[in-house]
Amino acid sequence: MPGPGMLTLMLLPAVIGVVIIVARPNVATSLTRLRGTWLIAIAAVLQFVHVEGWWPEQVPGAVERRVYAVLVIAVALTFSWLNRSLWTRGTGRWALSLIPLGTMSNAIPIAVLGAMPYSLPGARIAGYTDAALATDAPGYVRLGAVSPLWTPIADVIPVPVLMKVLSLGDLFLLTGLVLLIVACCLSKPEDEPDAATPSGGAIQPSV
């Protein structure tokens, strides 16, 4: 029933990044050109605080989830804006489109409903028993209890191996993160002037 969460979604791209770096160590410098990487740390902290329930007890759970959803949208939009230089490449353009799109697709229903709608049949296919589904997990609400208009962006895609029910937003976000790594690896560093060529462009004879 519960979706993977931002930390889990970051896991596969991170593994792919490590494999690429090990296979081609020179691409590690390409990943360092990403701007706003501190926002990823903020997103991870927000996810951890949200999962661990470290909010003040006086704050209702629905309010906590709504605030978290809005903050995550802000993080995704800011990160994409800071890395807009990657927009010049097709891969980067897709990455910077899918990351905020996937984030907003997941966060908007939470911001509006205070919980993520999920498919009960999908949860059963994913491996949840009727006993486990007798009550909804915190932060989740059955699709039957909300408007069917939420169905396209709800958790409806069962993944039995992982015992998860994913949303279209999860797939967008995961694909965007993978493409972001690929875009960084394909991007070329800024041209640096040759040491023997002064800023004026004239070549100095060697002494």
C-alpha positions in Angstrom: 0.0 0.0 0.0 2.5 2.7 0.9 4.4 4.1 -2.0 8.2 4.1 -2.0 8.7 7.6 -0.7 11.3 10.0 -2.0 14.3 8.3 -0.3 13.4 4.9 -1.9 12.9 6.6 -5.3 16.4 8.1 -4.9 17.9 4.7 -4.2 17.8 3.2 -7.8 19.2 6.4 -9.5 21.9 6.5 -6.8 22.9 2.9 -7.5 22.9 3.6 -11.2 25.1 6.6 -10.6 27.6 4.6 -8.5 27.8 1.9 -11.2 28.4 4.5 -13.9 31.1 6.2 -11.8 32.8 2.9 -11.1 32.7 2.0 -14.8 33.7 5.4 -16.0 35.4 7.3 -13.1 35.7 10.5 -15.3 32.0 11.0 -15.1 32.1 11.7 -11.4 33.1 15.3 -12.2 30.0 15.6 -14.4 27.8 14.8 -11.4 29.5 17.5 -9.4 28.2 20.1 -11.8 24.7 19.6 -10.5 23.5 22.7 -8.7 21.4 22.7 -5.5 22.4 19.3 -4.4 21.8 20.6 -0.8 18.1 20.5 -1.8 18.4 16.7 -2.1 19.6 16.6 1.5 16.7 18.8 2.6 14.3 16.4 0.8 15.8 13.5 2.6 15.5 15.2 5.9 11.9 16.1 5.2 11.1 12.5 4.3 12.9 11.2 7.4 11.1 13.6 9.8 7.8 12.8 8.1 8.2 9.1 8.3 9.6 9.1 11.9 6.8 11.4 13.1 9.0 14.0 14.6 6.5 16.8 14.2 5.0 18.3 17.4 2.2 16.2 18.7 -0.1 19.2 18.6 0.1 19.2 14.8 -2.6 17.0 13.2 -1.3 14.3 10.9 -3.2 15.7 7.9 -1.8 19.1 8.4 1.7 17.7 8.7 1.3 15.8 5.4 0.0 18.8 3.6 2.9 21.0 4.7 5.3 18.2 3.8 3.7 18.0 0.3 4.0 21.7 -0.3 7.7 21.8 0.8 8.6 18.8 -1.4 7.0 20.6 -4.4 9.1 23.7 -3.6 12.2 21.6 -3.4 11.6 19.9 -6.7 10.8 23.1 -8.6 13.8 24.9 -7.1 16.2 22.1 -7.9 14.9 21.9 -11.5 15.3 25.7 -11.9 18.9 25.7 -10.5 19.8 23.0 -13.1 18.1 24.6 -16.0 21.4 24.7 -17.9 20.7 21.0 -18.6 17.6 22.0 -20.6 19.7 22.4 -23.7 20.0 18.6 -24.1 17.0 16.4 -24.8 17.8 14.1 -21.9 18.2 17.0 -19.5 14.9 18.5 -20.8 13.0 15.3 -20.1 14.7 15.0 -16.6 13.9 18.5 -15.6 10.3 18.1 -16.8 9.6 14.7 -15.2 11.1 15.4 -11.8 8.7 18.3 -10.9 5.9 16.7 -12.7 6.2 13.4 -10.8 6.7 15.3 -7.5 3.6 17.4 -8.0 1.6 14.4 -9.2 2.3 12.7 -5.8 2.2 15.8 -3.6 -1.0 17.5 -4.9 -3.5 14.8 -3.7 -1.7 14.8 -0.3 -1.8 18.6 -0.1 -5.6 18.6 -1.0 -6.8 15.4 0.8 -4.2 15.2 3.5 -3.5 11.6 2.4 -2.5 9.6 -0.7 -5.3 7.7 -2.3 -4.6 4.1 -3.2 -6.2 1.2 -5.0 -7.4 -1.5 -2.7 -7.3 -4.2 -5.4 -3.8 -3.0 -6.3 -2.7 -3.4 -2.7 -4.0 -7.0 -2.6 -2.1 -7.8 -5.8 1.0 -6.2 -4.3 0.8 -8.8 -1.5 -1.2 -7.2 1.3 -3.6 -9.4 3.2 -7.2 -8.5 4.0 -6.1 -8.3 7.7 -3.4 -5.7 6.8 -5.9 -3.8 4.7 -8.6 -3.8 7.4 -7.5 -0.3 8.3 -5.7 2.3 6.2 -2.1 3.0 6.9 -1.4 6.6 8.2 -1.3 9.0 5.3 -3.3 6.8 2.9 -6.9 6.8 1.9 -8.8 4.3 -0.2 -9.9 5.4 -3.7 -13.4 4.4 -2.9 -13.5 7.1 -0.2 -12.6 10.0 -2.5 -13.5 11.3 -5.9 -12.7 8.9 -8.8 -11.0 12.0 -10.4 -8.0 11.2 -8.3 -7.6 7.7 -9.9 -5.0 8.8 -12.6 -2.5 10.0 -10.0 -3.3 7.6 -7.1 -1.2 4.6 -6.1 -2.7 2.1 -8.5 0.3 0.2 -10.0 1.0 -3.0 -7.9 4.6 -4.2 -7.6 4.3 -7.6 -5.9 8.1 -8.2 -5.6 8.5 -5.0 -3.6 5.1 -5.2 -2.0 4.4 -1.7 -3.1 1.7 0.2 -5.0 3.1 2.9 -7.1 1.6 5.9 -8.8 2.2 7.4 -12.2 4.0 10.2 -10.3 6.4 7.7 -8.8 7.3 6.4 -12.3 7.7 10.0 -13.6 10.0 10.9 -10.7 12.1 7.7 -10.9 12.5 8.1 -14.7 13.4 11.8 -14.2 16.1 11.1 -11.6 17.7 8.4 -13.8 17.6 10.7 -16.8 19.1 13.5 -14.7 22.2 11.2 -14.0 22.4 10.4 -17.7 22.2 14.1 -18.7 25.0 14.9 -16.3 27.2 12.2 -17.7 26.5 13.4 -21.3 27.0 17.1 -20.6 30.3 18.6 -21.6 32.4 20.7 -19.3 32.7 24.4 -20.2 35.5 25.0 -22.6 38.5 26.2 -20.8 41.1 28.4 -22.5 44.3 26.7 -23.4 47.2 27.7 -21.1 49.3 28.8 -24.0 46.5 31.0 -25.4 46.0 34.3 -23.7 42.5 35.9 -23.3 43.1 38.0 -26.5 43.4 34.9 -28.6 47.0 35.4 -29.8 49.3 32.4 -29.5 52.5 33.3 -27.6 55.6 31.8 -28.9 57.3 29.3 -26.6 60.5 30.5 -25.0 
